[in-house]
Amino acid sequence: MVIVPYSDRLVLMSRYLQQLVMESIGKEFDLDGNPVYQGLNVFGNKGGTDAHAFIQQLNDGRNDFFVTFIEIMKDPMNVKISDKSSMSDYLHGFQAGLSSALRGKERQVIEMSLREVDEFNVGMLIALYERAVATYAELVNVNAFHQPGVQSYKLASKTIIDMIDVLQDKLPTAKGFSGTAEELAVKIDMVEDEIAMEGIIAKFAENNEIRSFDSFSVSRNWNDSEWIYEVK
């Protein structure tokens, strides 16, 4: 699902729809408990300056998407390019030309126009997509209104945050240590948590000058093949 609004004021629309659609539709199980792995990947940016970043693939690559162009009809000001054309005319030309090129390659294209960017029209746009997502969820038989994947990452994050406190208790016992993260994990009895542990001590080491700990300090140096950590 590709969203390309031709307005600087709608630059966040694709990011909003990324959250709305992917959080609502991306589900492992359907309403009957069957594994279905539903989801739509959403990306995009504003047209005119950013569309070319992904149009090459849309035009010549895989035909597995649909793109929505959102054009604003009313110009905030008249910026002339010549006696007969304005900046807005050029922007329209880019949008219409791109849409035509994609339709010529039999891509699925939706063209949407709003009179202007104001509270009413933006509200209508949000309401439209909210209802479209709820309807789509019913069609593919998933619950659009819960986010078990979000909850699972929050719980995993809490485990990492708790580990920060544990490490500050354990690292003083490793004073004088010099070696790899794997070796440090063995020394402080955190072998099963080595990957998470290294992520935390790397942050400790790189912020050693601005973040002080009461009973230890951590630094690291690259030895051409891996990071060597020192605990003092």
N, C-alpha and C positions, 0 to 999 in steps of 0.2 A: 504494500500500500504506500504510494508515493504522493506526498502533498506539496504543491508548489504554489504558494500565494505570491502574487505580484504586488507586494506592498511591504515596505519596511515595517509598518506598524503591525503586520501579521507575521513577523519573523518567528515568533514563538508558537505559532499555530501547529506546526509539524511536531514540535516537542510536546505540546499539550496532547495532541492526538496519539502520540507514541505512548504516553502514560495511560490515556483512556482506553485505547484499543488493546494494547499488549497486556495490560494488567487485567482487563475484563475478559478477554478471549483466550489468553494463553493458559490452558488448563490441561492437566495430565488425564483427568477422568471426566466422563460425561455425567449427566444427572442420574444415570442408572448404575454408576460405579464402574463402567467399562473404561479401560485405558484407550484414549483417543489422541492425545498429544496435539490438541488444537492450538492454533495461534496464527496471527498475521504479523509479519515484520513491517514496521512503519518507519519510513525515513523521508527526508526532504529538506528543503530550505527555501528561501525566498527566490523568486524568479528574477531574471535580468542579470544579476551578478553571480548567483550561486548555482543556478540550474545546470550549467555546463559541467559542473563537478561530477555529475552522475548520468547526464543525458547520453553520453557515448554508449554506456552499457544498456540503457533503456532502448536506444535506437537500434543497436547492432547485436546486443547480447541476448540473454535468455528472455523469452516472452512468458514470464510467470508473474506478472504484476498488473495493477491498474493505477493510473496516475490521475490526480485531480488538480486542475489549474483553477485558482481563485483570482479573478480579476476585479479590481475596483474601478468603477466607471467614472466617478467624479474626481477630478484632479484637485489637489490642494493648492496648486498654483500653475500658471502657464509659463513654462520654461521653453523659449523658442530655440529651435535648431536652425531653421531657415524661415523665409517668409511664409512658407506653406506648411511647415511641420513643427511639432513640438517634441520635447523629451517624452511626453506621454504617448505620442504617436509611435515613437520608436519602441517604447516598452510594450505597447500593444502588438506591434509587428513581431517582436521577439516571441511573445506568448502565442500568438496565432500561428506563426511560422513553425514553432516547436510542436504545437498541437497537430498541425497539418502533417509534419514530417513523421510523427509517431503513428498517426492514423494511416499514413501511407504504408507503414510497415505492419499494419493490422494489429497495432497495440490497442489496449482498452483505455480510452480517454474519457474523462468527465470534465466538462468545462462549466464552471460556476461563476456567476458575476454578482457582485454586491454594488448597490448604488454608491455607498461610501462606508468608511470605517467609523462607526459610532456605536454607542452602547446597545442600541436596538439590534443592529445588524450582527454585531459580534455575539450578542446573546442568542439570536436566532441560529447562528452558525453552530454555537456550542450545543444548543438544544437539539438541532438536527442530528449531530453526530452522536449525542448521548442516546437518542432514540434509535438511531441506526444500529448502534452497538448492541443495545438491549434486544432488538429484533433479531439481529444476526445470531446472538447467543442462543435464542430460542430455536432458531433454524438448525443450528449445529448441536443442540441439546447439551449446552454447558451452562453452569451458573456464573453469570457475569458479575455477581455481587459479593464474591468472596475471593480472597487472595492467599491461599495456603502457601504458595511459593514465597510470597513476601514475608509471611510469618516465619518460615523456616530459615530465611537468611537473617532475620532479626535475632532469632534464637542462636544461630551460629555466631553472629556478631557479639552477642552477650558473652559467649564462651571465650572469645578472643579478648574482649575487654577485661573479663575476670582474670585471664592469664597475665595481663599486665601487672596486676597486683601480686600475683604469685611469683613472677620473675623478680620483682623488686625485693621479695623476701629471700629468694634463692641465690641471686647473683652475688651477694656479699660472701657466701660460702665458697665462691670460685675465685676469690682474689688471687692474682698471680697467674691465672690461666692465660694461655696463648695457643690458639688453634682454630680449627674450623668450627662451623656451627654444629656439625654432626658430632664432633668431639665434645663440644660444650654441652650438647643435649645429654650425652652419656654421663658427663661429670655431675650435672645437676638433676639427673634422673627424670629427664623429659624426652626420652627417645620417641615415644609415640606422638609427641607434639612438636617434632623438630621443625617442620615447615612453618607452622604458626609462630613458634618461638623465634626462628631466625628473622621473620618479618618484624617482630617487635624489637629485638635487639639491634637490628639494622637501623630502625628509627632512633633508638637510644643513642647509637654510635654517631649517626650523622647530625644529631642535635646536641652533641656533648657540650658544646660551648655555650649554648643558651638554656640548657636544661640540666640542672644539677640534682644529684641524688645524695641522700645523707651518708650512705655507707659504702658506695662503690661508684665507679665510672666505667664506661665501655667505649672502646674505639675499634676501628677496623681499617685494614689496609689490603689492597689487592696485590697478590703475588704472582701475577701473570696467568693464573689458572683458577683461583678461588679467593674468597674473602677470608682473611685471618683476623680473628677477634681477640682483643686483649681486655681482660677485666682487672681493674686496679682498685 
